[in-house]
């Protein structure tokens, strides 16, 4: 499927989830791809519930920005994370109950 191919490409460029060398690299890559596809489908399912996916995007992006600030990450990465949170917050106006627009 296209999701599997895109997950494999992302894992190739970013790397698999580190499992503390407990698994061989092929198993780590396979589990990372399965995890990405699972999260994508879970997020798509949540989009059917008014406001849930957009609200989660706002919370996760602000939390990620906080972690980036604590870890002294680059300013552009923090700015992009906050910009994504702002975009999801703006989208939430249209996705709140009763939803007029859905992400997926």
Secondary structure, DSSP 8 states (H G I E B T S, - for coil): -HHHHHHHHHHHHH-----TT-S-HHHHHHHHHHHHHHHHHHHHHHTTSTTHHHHHHHHHHHHHHHHHHHTT--HHHHHHHHHHHHHHHHHHHHHSSS-S----
